[in-house]
């Protein structure tokens, strides 16, 4: 009996996806709930599991093809027919694949997820030589991506004296020759969506950016004083982001326009604080949302952000976790950015850009001292937020970071 494989519901407002990769070939045996095919949506990558055990009898949609929710992807032959076909498929597969090397046999002790296996195969990595940080020592996507970035040890090369220079004719520009050295890659749905949304934000909002700088001395001192006991009690490191979230919420409470949005001819003021935290992944930027962040403790914020970061890099975020944000924080400082003008995450009216902490000479009490300073940038929609409100909001964030005890007293 044939069991159809169809595109599942992908979340609110998501109606189509692109076929990324089939994990099984036609004729191969599959187990129930085993990942079969990868779908790329506007926001996340989704793995479609096998609805039944048997043999992948047919594939109806090929990689790169766009499919709608409910569309037919293929079929699984289950029952008696599958039991006969499975050994044949396995025998064919065994004949085509050479015996594994000792390192590969050892690697089988670490089961690999389809996403991790794809990176290992494409980059010819030895999974047994990579330390796993996942559950039971399993390899995560972050583990193997970190290994990809390591430079390979250079092989010894015998010295060969360079040939004597010979006069040559100047190189003539050739568009055809240049084209042969180019690589053309189709944009993923996520990258296309990022490009469209950012351009829409520029075309729609009256976007403006205001800047300030903050002395991070007190936050850093408080963090250093309590980071060990904090991690021991809560099981998560005390980072900077929880301080920024708390400071932002205090500013939003005082300047509600920064937490509002335009809906037609109406201004919608949000009396809740769902803070989006931008996370960079190998496929692009995603913004999971810390919901009701004002009700969370420092530990609750850090745990939520830490969990989102890991799952974002492993491609396991749910679409619902990236919807409904009222304000966004983006940290370009982790990449070394000293100053930038972030683009709004529509339909929100404000986004805060964090940057690199850098020691600089500043005047304090008539004396020049060296302090760890950070530039802050607030991009805002001038249709909703006036300049005075934007500057006041950013000053409140600055005050909350330079005197972090204010967050404890709700000041």
DRENDO-1510 file (C-alpha; in Angstrom, 1 decimal, always signed):
<recs>
REC; n; res; u; v; w
REC; 1; UNK; +0.0; +0.0; +0.0 .
REC; 2; UNK; +1.4; +3.4; -1.0 .
REC; 3; UNK; +1.5; +6.2; +1.6 .
REC; 4; UNK; +1.7; +9.7; +0.2 .
REC; 5; UNK; +4.3; +12.3; +1.5 .
REC; 6; UNK; +2.9; +15.8; +1.4 .
REC; 7; UNK; +4.1; +19.3; +2.4 .
REC; 8; UNK; +3.0; +19.9; +6.0 .
REC; 9; UNK; +1.5; +23.1; +7.5 .
REC; 10; UNK; +4.5; +25.4; +7.7 .
REC; 11; UNK; +3.1; +28.1; +10.1 .
REC; 12; UNK; +1.1; +31.2; +10.0 .
REC; 13; UNK; +1.3; +33.1; +6.6 .
REC; 14; UNK; +3.7; +30.6; +5.2 .
REC; 15; UNK; +2.1; +29.0; +2.1 .
REC; 16; UNK; +5.1; +27.6; +0.1 .
REC; 17; UNK; +8.6; +26.2; +0.4 .
REC; 18; UNK; +11.5; +25.2; -1.8 .
REC; 19; UNK; +12.8; +21.6; -1.9 .
REC; 20; UNK; +16.3; +21.7; -0.3 .
REC; 21; UNK; +17.6; +18.1; -0.4 .
REC; 22; UNK; +16.3; +14.5; -0.3 .
REC; 23; UNK; +18.0; +12.5; +2.4 .
REC; 24; UNK; +16.8; +9.2; +0.7 .
REC; 25; UNK; +17.0; +8.1; -2.9 .
REC; 26; UNK; +14.1; +6.4; -4.7 .
REC; 27; UNK; +14.1; +2.7; -3.8 .
REC; 28; UNK; +15.8; +3.1; -0.4 .
REC; 29; UNK; +14.3; +1.7; +2.8 .
REC; 30; UNK; +12.9; +4.3; +5.3 .
REC; 31; UNK; +11.8; +4.1; +8.8 .
REC; 32; UNK; +8.7; +5.8; +10.3 .
REC; 33; UNK; +9.5; +9.4; +11.4 .
REC; 34; UNK; +12.9; +9.3; +9.7 .
REC; 35; UNK; +13.8; +12.6; +8.0 .
REC; 36; UNK; +13.1; +12.3; +4.3 .
REC; 37; UNK; +13.4; +15.7; +2.7 .
REC; 38; UNK; +14.5; +19.2; +3.7 .
REC; 39; UNK; +12.2; +22.2; +2.9 .
REC; 40; UNK; +13.4; +25.8; +2.9 .
REC; 41; UNK; +10.8; +28.4; +3.9 .
REC; 42; UNK; +11.0; +32.1; +4.1 .
REC; 43; UNK; +12.1; +31.9; +7.8 .
REC; 44; UNK; +13.3; +28.4; +8.7 .
REC; 45; UNK; +14.4; +25.0; +7.3 .
REC; 46; UNK; +12.0; +22.2; +8.0 .
REC; 47; UNK; +12.7; +18.4; +7.8 .
REC; 48; UNK; +9.7; +16.3; +6.7 .
REC; 49; UNK; +9.6; +12.9; +8.4 .
REC; 50; UNK; +8.5; +9.7; +6.9 .
REC; 51; UNK; +4.8; +9.1; +7.6 .
REC; 52; UNK; +5.3; +5.3; +7.5 .
REC; 53; UNK; +8.0; +2.7; +7.3 .
REC; 54; UNK; +8.8; +1.0; +4.0 .
REC; 55; UNK; +10.5; +2.0; +0.7 .
REC; 56; UNK; +10.6; +5.4; -0.9 .
REC; 57; UNK; +8.7; +4.4; -4.0 .
REC; 58; UNK; +8.6; +7.7; -5.8 .
REC; 59; UNK; +9.8; +11.3; -5.7 .
REC; 60; UNK; +7.4; +13.9; -7.1 .
REC; 61; UNK; +9.3; +17.1; -6.3 .
REC; 62; UNK; +13.0; +17.7; -7.1 .
REC; 63; UNK; +15.5; +19.9; -5.2 .
REC; 64; UNK; +15.1; +23.6; -6.1 .
REC; 65; UNK; +11.4; +23.2; -7.0 .
REC; 66; UNK; +8.8; +25.4; -5.2 .
REC; 67; UNK; +5.9; +23.6; -3.6 .
REC; 68; UNK; +2.7; +24.7; -1.8 .
REC; 69; UNK; +1.4; +23.5; +1.5 .
REC; 70; UNK; -0.3; +20.1; +0.9 .
REC; 71; UNK; +1.6; +19.4; -2.4 .
REC; 72; UNK; +2.6; +15.9; -3.1 .
REC; 73; UNK; +6.3; +15.2; -2.4 .
REC; 74; UNK; +6.5; +11.5; -3.1 .
REC; 75; UNK; +5.2; +8.1; -1.8 .
REC; 76; UNK; +6.3; +5.3; +0.4 .
REC; 77; UNK; +5.4; +1.7; -0.4 .
REC; 78; UNK; +4.6; +0.0; +2.9 .
REC; 79; UNK; +3.6; -3.5; +3.9 .
REC; 80; UNK; +4.7; -6.8; +2.2 .
REC; 81; UNK; +6.0; -5.1; -0.9 .
REC; 82; UNK; +8.2; -2.9; +1.2 .
REC; 83; UNK; +9.6; -5.9; +3.0 .
REC; 84; UNK; +10.8; -7.4; -0.3 .
REC; 85; UNK; +12.1; -4.2; -1.8 .
REC; 86; UNK; +14.1; -3.1; +1.2 .
REC; 87; UNK; +16.7; -5.8; +1.1 .
REC; 88; UNK; +17.2; -5.2; -2.6 .
REC; 89; UNK; +17.7; -1.5; -2.0 .
REC; 90; UNK; +20.2; -2.2; +0.8 .
REC; 91; UNK; +22.1; -4.7; -1.3 .
REC; 92; UNK; +22.4; -2.2; -4.2 .
REC; 93; UNK; +23.5; +0.5; -1.8 .
REC; 94; UNK; +26.1; -1.9; -0.3 .
REC; 95; UNK; +27.5; -2.8; -3.7 .
REC; 96; UNK; +28.0; +0.9; -4.7 .
REC; 97; UNK; +29.6; +2.0; -1.4 .
REC; 98; UNK; +33.2; +0.8; -0.7 .
REC; 99; UNK; +33.9; -0.7; +2.8 .
REC; 100; UNK; +34.3; +2.2; +5.3 .
REC; 101; UNK; +37.7; +3.2; +6.6 .
REC; 102; UNK; +38.5; +2.5; +10.3 .
REC; 103; UNK; +37.8; +6.2; +11.2 .
REC; 104; UNK; +34.4; +6.0; +9.5 .
REC; 105; UNK; +33.5; +2.9; +11.4 .
REC; 106; UNK; +34.4; +4.6; +14.7 .
REC; 107; UNK; +32.3; +7.6; +13.6 .
REC; 108; UNK; +29.2; +5.4; +13.4 .
REC; 109; UNK; +29.3; +5.4; +17.2 .
REC; 110; UNK; +28.2; +9.0; +17.0 .
REC; 111; UNK; +24.8; +9.1; +15.1 .
REC; 112; UNK; +24.7; +12.1; +12.8 .
REC; 113; UNK; +21.7; +14.2; +12.0 .
REC; 114; UNK; +21.0; +14.8; +8.3 .
REC; 115; UNK; +22.1; +18.4; +8.5 .
REC; 116; UNK; +25.4; +17.5; +10.2 .
REC; 117; UNK; +26.0; +14.5; +7.9 .
REC; 118; UNK; +25.5; +16.8; +4.9 .
REC; 119; UNK; +28.2; +19.2; +6.1 .
REC; 120; UNK; +30.6; +16.3; +6.9 .
REC; 121; UNK; +30.2; +14.7; +3.5 .
REC; 122; UNK; +30.5; +18.0; +1.6 .
REC; 123; UNK; +33.7; +19.0; +3.4 .
REC; 124; UNK; +35.2; +15.5; +3.7 .
REC; 125; UNK; +35.5; +15.7; +7.4 .
REC; 126; UNK; +36.3; +12.9; +9.8 .
REC; 127; UNK; +33.4; +13.0; +12.4 .
REC; 128; UNK; +35.4; +10.8; +14.8 .
REC; 129; UNK; +38.1; +13.5; +15.1 .
REC; 130; UNK; +35.5; +16.2; +16.1 .
REC; 131; UNK; +34.5; +16.7; +19.8 .
REC; 132; UNK; +30.7; +16.7; +20.1 .
REC; 133; UNK; +28.9; +19.1; +22.4 .
REC; 134; UNK; +25.4; +17.7; +21.9 .
REC; 135; UNK; +23.5; +15.2; +24.0 .
REC; 136; UNK; +25.5; +12.0; +24.7 .
REC; 137; UNK; +28.5; +13.6; +22.9 .
REC; 138; UNK; +26.7; +13.9; +19.6 .
REC; 139; UNK; +27.9; +16.3; +17.0 .
REC; 140; UNK; +25.9; +19.5; +16.4 .
REC; 141; UNK; +25.8; +21.6; +13.4 .
REC; 142; UNK; +27.9; +24.2; +15.3 .
REC; 143; UNK; +30.6; +21.6; +16.0 .
REC; 144; UNK; +31.2; +20.7; +12.4 .
REC; 145; UNK; +30.9; +24.3; +11.1 .
REC; 146; UNK; +33.6; +25.2; +13.5 .
REC; 147; UNK; +35.8; +22.5; +12.1 .
REC; 148; UNK; +35.2; +23.7; +8.5 .
REC; 149; UNK; +36.6; +27.1; +9.4 .
REC; 150; UNK; +39.9; +25.7; +10.7 .
REC; 151; UNK; +42.8; +26.0; +8.2 .
REC; 152; UNK; +44.3; +22.7; +7.0 .
REC; 153; UNK; +47.9; +21.9; +7.9 .
REC; 154; UNK; +50.1; +22.9; +4.9 .
REC; 155; UNK; +51.9; +20.0; +3.2 .
REC; 156; UNK; +55.7; +20.3; +2.8 .
REC; 157; UNK; +56.6; +21.8; -0.5 .
REC; 158; UNK; +60.1; +21.5; -2.0 .
REC; 159; UNK; +61.6; +24.8; -3.0 .
REC; 160; UNK; +61.6; +25.5; -6.7 .
REC; 161; UNK; +63.3; +28.7; -7.8 .
REC; 162; UNK; +61.0; +31.0; -9.7 .
REC; 163; UNK; +61.4; +31.2; -13.5 .
REC; 164; UNK; +63.1; +34.2; -14.9 .
REC; 165; UNK; +60.5; +36.9; -15.8 .
REC; 166; UNK; +59.6; +37.0; -19.5 .
REC; 167; UNK; +58.0; +40.0; -21.2 .
REC; 168; UNK; +54.4; +39.5; -21.9 .
REC; 169; UNK; +51.7; +41.4; -23.7 .
REC; 170; UNK; +49.3; +43.4; -21.4 .
REC; 171; UNK; +46.1; +41.4; -20.5 .
REC; 172; UNK; +43.2; +42.5; -22.6 .
REC; 173; UNK; +39.8; +42.7; -20.9 .
REC; 174; UNK; +37.5; +39.8; -21.8 .
REC; 175; UNK; +34.0; +39.6; -20.3 .
REC; 176; UNK; +33.7; +36.0; -21.5 .
REC; 177; UNK; +37.0; +35.0; -19.7 .
REC; 178; UNK; +35.8; +36.8; -16.5 .
REC; 179; UNK; +32.4; +35.0; -16.7 .
REC; 180; UNK; +34.2; +31.6; -16.7 .
REC; 181; UNK; +35.8; +32.4; -13.4 .
REC; 182; UNK; +32.5; +33.4; -11.7 .
REC; 183; UNK; +30.3; +31.2; -9.6 .
REC; 184; UNK; +26.5; +31.7; -9.8 .
REC; 185; UNK; +24.5; +30.4; -6.9 .
REC; 186; UNK; +20.7; +30.6; -6.6 .
REC; 187; UNK; +19.6; +32.6; -3.5 .
REC; 188; UNK; +17.9; +30.6; -0.8 .
REC; 189; UNK; +14.3; +31.4; +0.2 .
REC; 190; UNK; +15.6; +32.8; +3.5 .
REC; 191; UNK; +18.1; +35.1; +1.8 .
REC; 192; UNK; +15.5; +36.3; -0.7 .
REC; 193; UNK; +13.1; +37.0; +2.2 .
REC; 194; UNK; +15.7; +38.9; +4.1 .
REC; 195; UNK; +16.5; +41.0; +1.0 .
REC; 196; UNK; +12.8; +41.7; +0.4 .
REC; 197; UNK; +11.9; +42.6; +4.0 .
REC; 198; UNK; +14.9; +44.9; +4.4 .
REC; 199; UNK; +14.2; +46.8; +1.2 .
REC; 200; UNK; +10.5; +47.0; +2.1 .
REC; 201; UNK; +11.4; +48.6; +5.4 .
REC; 202; UNK; +13.6; +51.2; +3.6 .
REC; 203; UNK; +10.9; +52.0; +1.1 .
REC; 204; UNK; +8.1; +52.2; +3.7 .
REC; 205; UNK; +9.4; +53.7; +6.9 .
REC; 206; UNK; +10.8; +57.2; +7.4 .
REC; 207; UNK; +14.0; +55.7; +8.9 .
REC; 208; UNK; +16.4; +57.7; +10.9 .
REC; 209; UNK; +19.3; +56.7; +13.3 .
REC; 210; UNK; +20.5; +58.4; +16.5 .
REC; 211; UNK; +23.7; +57.5; +18.3 .
REC; 212; UNK; +25.1; +57.6; +21.8 .
REC; 213; UNK; +27.8; +55.9; +23.7 .
REC; 214; UNK; +27.8; +54.0; +27.0 .
REC; 215; UNK; +30.4; +53.3; +29.6 .
REC; 216; UNK; +30.3; +49.6; +30.2 .
REC; 217; UNK; +32.4; +49.7; +33.4 .
REC; 218; UNK; +29.6; +49.0; +35.8 .
REC; 219; UNK; +28.0; +46.2; +33.8 .
REC; 220; UNK; +31.3; +44.5; +33.3 .
REC; 221; UNK; +32.2; +44.8; +37.0 .
REC; 222; UNK; +28.8; +43.5; +38.1 .
REC; 223; UNK; +29.1; +40.6; +35.6 .
REC; 224; UNK; +32.6; +39.7; +36.7 .
REC; 225; UNK; +31.6; +39.8; +40.4 .
REC; 226; UNK; +28.6; +37.4; +40.0 .
REC; 227; UNK; +29.2; +35.4; +36.9 .
REC; 228; UNK; +30.5; +32.3; +38.6 .
REC; 229; UNK; +27.8; +32.1; +41.3 .
REC; 230; UNK; +25.2; +33.0; +38.6 .
REC; 231; UNK; +26.3; +30.1; +36.4 .
REC; 232; UNK; +26.5; +27.7; +39.3 .
REC; 233; UNK; +22.9; +28.5; +40.4 .
REC; 234; UNK; +21.1; +29.0; +37.1 .
REC; 235; UNK; +23.2; +26.7; +34.8 .
REC; 236; UNK; +23.7; +29.5; +32.2 .
REC; 237; UNK; +26.4; +32.2; +31.8 .
REC; 238; UNK; +25.6; +35.8; +32.7 .
REC; 239; UNK; +26.0; +37.6; +29.4 .
REC; 240; UNK; +25.6; +41.3; +28.4 .
REC; 241; UNK; +22.3; +40.7; +26.5 .
REC; 242; UNK; +20.1; +40.4; +29.6 .
REC; 243; UNK; +21.4; +43.8; +30.8 .
REC; 244; UNK; +20.5; +45.3; +27.4 .
REC; 245; UNK; +17.0; +43.7; +27.4 .
REC; 246; UNK; +16.3; +45.1; +30.9 .
REC; 247; UNK; +17.5; +48.6; +29.9 .
REC; 248; UNK; +15.5; +48.5; +26.7 .
REC; 249; UNK; +12.3; +47.6; +28.5 .
REC; 250; UNK; +12.7; +50.5; +30.9 .
REC; 251; UNK; +13.1; +52.8; +28.0 .
REC; 252; UNK; +10.1; +51.4; +26.2 .
REC; 253; UNK; +7.9; +51.8; +29.2 .
REC; 254; UNK; +8.8; +55.5; +29.4 .
REC; 255; UNK; +8.6; +56.1; +25.6 .
REC; 256; UNK; +5.8; +53.8; +24.4 .
REC; 257; UNK; +6.0; +55.2; +20.8 .
REC; 258; UNK; +9.2; +53.1; +20.2 .
REC; 259; UNK; +7.2; +50.0; +21.1 .
REC; 260; UNK; +4.3; +50.9; +18.7 .
REC; 261; UNK; +3.6; +50.3; +15.0 .
REC; 262; UNK; +1.5; +51.7; +12.2 .
REC; 263; UNK; -1.6; +49.8; +11.0 .
REC; 264; UNK; -3.2; +51.7; +8.2 .
REC; 265; UNK; -4.3; +55.0; +9.7 .
REC; 266; UNK; -4.0; +53.8; +13.3 .
REC; 267; UNK; -1.1; +53.8; +15.7 .
REC; 268; UNK; -1.0; +50.5; +17.7 .
REC; 269; UNK; +0.7; +50.8; +21.1 .
REC; 270; UNK; +1.9; +47.5; +22.5 .
REC; 271; UNK; +1.4; +47.2; +26.2 .
REC; 272; UNK; +3.7; +44.1; +26.3 .
REC; 273; UNK; +7.4; +43.6; +25.5 .
REC; 274; UNK; +8.3; +40.9; +23.1 .
REC; 275; UNK; +12.0; +41.6; +22.4 .
REC; 276; UNK; +13.5; +40.2; +19.2 .
REC; 277; UNK; +17.2; +39.2; +19.4 .
REC; 278; UNK; +19.0; +39.0; +16.0 .
REC; 279; UNK; +21.0; +35.8; +15.6 .
REC; 280; UNK; +23.4; +35.2; +12.7 .
REC; 281; UNK; +23.5; +31.7; +11.1 .
REC; 282; UNK; +25.3; +30.2; +8.1 .
REC; 283; UNK; +22.1; +30.7; +6.1 .
REC; 284; UNK; +21.4; +34.3; +7.2 .
REC; 285; UNK; +20.0; +36.4; +10.0 .
REC; 286; UNK; +17.0; +35.2; +12.0 .
REC; 287; UNK; +15.3; +37.1; +14.9 .
REC; 288; UNK; +13.7; +34.8; +17.5 .
REC; 289; UNK; +11.5; +36.6; +20.0 .
REC; 290; UNK; +11.9; +36.7; +23.8 .
REC; 291; UNK; +8.2; +37.0; +24.8 .
REC; 292; UNK; +7.1; +39.0; +27.8 .
REC; 293; UNK; +10.7; +39.8; +28.5 .
REC; 294; UNK; +9.6; +42.2; +31.2 .
REC; 295; UNK; +8.3; +39.3; +33.3 .
REC; 296; UNK; +11.6; +37.3; +33.0 .
REC; 297; UNK; +14.5; +37.5; +35.4 .
REC; 298; UNK; +18.1; +37.9; +34.2 .
REC; 299; UNK; +18.5; +34.1; +34.3 .
REC; 300; UNK; +15.2; +33.6; +32.4 .
REC; 301; UNK; +16.4; +36.0; +29.6 .
REC; 302; UNK; +19.8; +34.4; +29.4 .
REC; 303; UNK; +18.4; +30.9; +29.2 .
REC; 304; UNK; +15.9; +31.8; +26.5 .
REC; 305; UNK; +18.5; +33.6; +24.4 .
REC; 306; UNK; +21.0; +30.8; +24.8 .
REC; 307; UNK; +18.4; +28.2; +23.7 .
REC; 308; UNK; +17.4; +30.3; +20.7 .
REC; 309; UNK; +21.0; +30.8; +19.6 .
REC; 310; UNK; +21.8; +27.1; +19.7 .
REC; 311; UNK; +18.7; +26.1; +17.8 .
REC; 312; UNK; +19.0; +28.9; +15.3 .
REC; 313; UNK; +22.5; +27.7; +14.3 .
REC; 314; UNK; +21.2; +24.1; +14.1 .
REC; 315; UNK; +18.2; +25.2; +12.0 .
REC; 316; UNK; +15.7; +24.0; +14.6 .
REC; 317; UNK; +13.8; +27.2; +15.3 .
REC; 318; UNK; +10.0; +27.2; +14.9 .
REC; 319; UNK; +8.3; +29.8; +12.8 .
REC; 320; UNK; +6.1; +30.9; +15.7 .
REC; 321; UNK; +9.2; +31.7; +17.7 .
REC; 322; UNK; +10.2; +34.4; +15.2 .
REC; 323; UNK; +6.8; +36.2; +15.1 .
REC; 324; UNK; +5.2; +38.9; +17.1 .
REC; 325; UNK; +8.2; +40.9; +18.2 .
REC; 326; UNK; +7.7; +44.6; +19.3 .
REC; 327; UNK; +11.3; +45.8; +19.4 .
REC; 328; UNK; +14.6; +44.3; +18.2 .
REC; 329; UNK; +18.2; +44.2; +19.5 .
REC; 330; UNK; +21.0; +43.5; +17.1 .
REC; 331; UNK; +24.6; +42.9; +18.2 .
REC; 332; UNK; +27.1; +43.6; +15.5 .
REC; 333; UNK; +29.8; +43.9; +18.2 .
REC; 334; UNK; +30.3; +40.1; +18.2 .
REC; 335; UNK; +31.7; +40.4; +14.7 .
REC; 336; UNK; +33.9; +43.5; +15.6 .
REC; 337; UNK; +31.6; +46.2; +14.3 .
REC; 338; UNK; +32.4; +49.6; +16.0 .
REC; 339; UNK; +29.3; +51.5; +14.6 .
REC; 340; UNK; +26.5; +50.8; +12.2 .
REC; 341; UNK; +22.9; +51.9; +11.3 .
REC; 342; UNK; +20.6; +48.9; +11.7 .
REC; 343; UNK; +17.6; +48.5; +9.5 .
REC; 344; UNK; +14.1; +48.3; +11.1 .
REC; 345; UNK; +12.5; +44.9; +11.5 .
REC; 346; UNK; +9.1; +45.9; +10.0 .
REC; 347; UNK; +6.5; +46.6; +11.2 .
REC; 348; UNK; +8.4; +47.5; +14.4 .
REC; 349; UNK; +9.3; +51.2; +14.9 .
REC; 350; UNK; +12.6; +50.7; +16.6 .
REC; 351; UNK; +15.8; +48.6; +16.6 .
REC; 352; UNK; +18.8; +49.0; +18.9 .
REC; 353; UNK; +22.3; +48.3; +17.5 .
REC; 354; UNK; +25.0; +47.1; +20.0 .
REC; 355; UNK; +28.6; +47.3; +19.0 .
REC; 356; UNK; +32.1; +46.3; +20.1 .
REC; 357; UNK; +33.3; +47.3; +23.5 .
REC; 358; UNK; +36.5; +49.2; +23.1 .
REC; 359; UNK; +38.7; +51.0; +25.6 .
REC; 360; UNK; +38.9; +54.7; +24.9 .
REC; 361; UNK; +40.0; +57.9; +26.7 .
REC; 362; UNK; +37.0; +59.8; +28.1 .
REC; 363; UNK; +36.6; +62.8; +30.4 .
REC; 364; UNK; +35.2; +61.9; +33.8 .
REC; 365; UNK; +35.1; +64.6; +36.5 .
REC; 366; UNK; +37.6; +66.8; +34.7 .
REC; 367; UNK; +40.0; +63.9; +34.3 .
REC; 368; UNK; +40.9; +61.9; +31.2 .
REC; 369; UNK; +40.5; +58.2; +32.0 .
REC; 370; UNK; +40.4; +55.0; +30.0 .
REC; 371; UNK; +37.0; +53.3; +30.0 .
REC; 372; UNK; +35.4; +50.4; +28.1 .
REC; 373; UNK; +33.0; +52.2; +25.8 .
REC; 374; UNK; +30.4; +51.0; +23.4 .
REC; 375; UNK; +28.6; +53.0; +20.7 .
REC; 376; UNK; +24.8; +52.5; +20.6 .
REC; 377; UNK; +22.6; +53.2; +17.6 .
REC; 378; UNK; +18.8; +53.5; +17.6 .
REC; 379; UNK; +17.2; +53.3; +14.2 .
REC; 380; UNK; +13.5; +54.4; +14.4 .
REC; 381; UNK; +10.5; +55.1; +12.2 .
REC; 382; UNK; +10.2; +58.9; +12.2 .
REC; 383; UNK; +6.5; +58.6; +11.2 .
REC; 384; UNK; +5.8; +57.4; +14.8 .
REC; 385; UNK; +8.8; +58.4; +16.9 .
REC; 386; UNK; +9.8; +62.1; +17.1 .
REC; 387; UNK; +13.5; +63.0; +17.5 .
REC; 388; UNK; +13.0; +64.0; +21.1 .
REC; 389; UNK; +11.5; +60.6; +21.9 .
REC; 390; UNK; +14.2; +58.7; +20.1 .
REC; 391; UNK; +17.0; +60.6; +21.9 .
REC; 392; UNK; +15.3; +60.3; +25.3 .
REC; 393; UNK; +14.8; +56.5; +24.8 .
REC; 394; UNK; +18.5; +56.0; +23.9 .
REC; 395; UNK; +19.5; +58.1; +27.0 .
REC; 396; UNK; +17.4; +55.9; +29.2 .
REC; 397; UNK; +19.0; +52.8; +27.8 .
REC; 398; UNK; +22.4; +54.4; +28.4 .
REC; 399; UNK; +21.4; +55.3; +32.0 .
REC; 400; UNK; +20.2; +51.7; +32.6 .
REC; 401; UNK; +23.5; +50.3; +31.5 .
REC; 402; UNK; +25.8; +52.7; +33.3 .
REC; 403; UNK; +23.8; +52.2; +36.5 .
REC; 404; UNK; +22.5; +48.6; +36.2 .
REC; 405; UNK; +21.1; +48.6; +39.8 .
REC; 406; UNK; +18.3; +50.8; +38.3 .
REC; 407; UNK; +16.8; +47.6; +36.7 .
REC; 408; UNK; +16.6; +45.9; +40.1 .
REC; 409; UNK; +14.7; +48.9; +41.6 .
REC; 410; UNK; +12.5; +49.4; +38.4 .
REC; 411; UNK; +13.7; +52.9; +38.0 .
</recs>
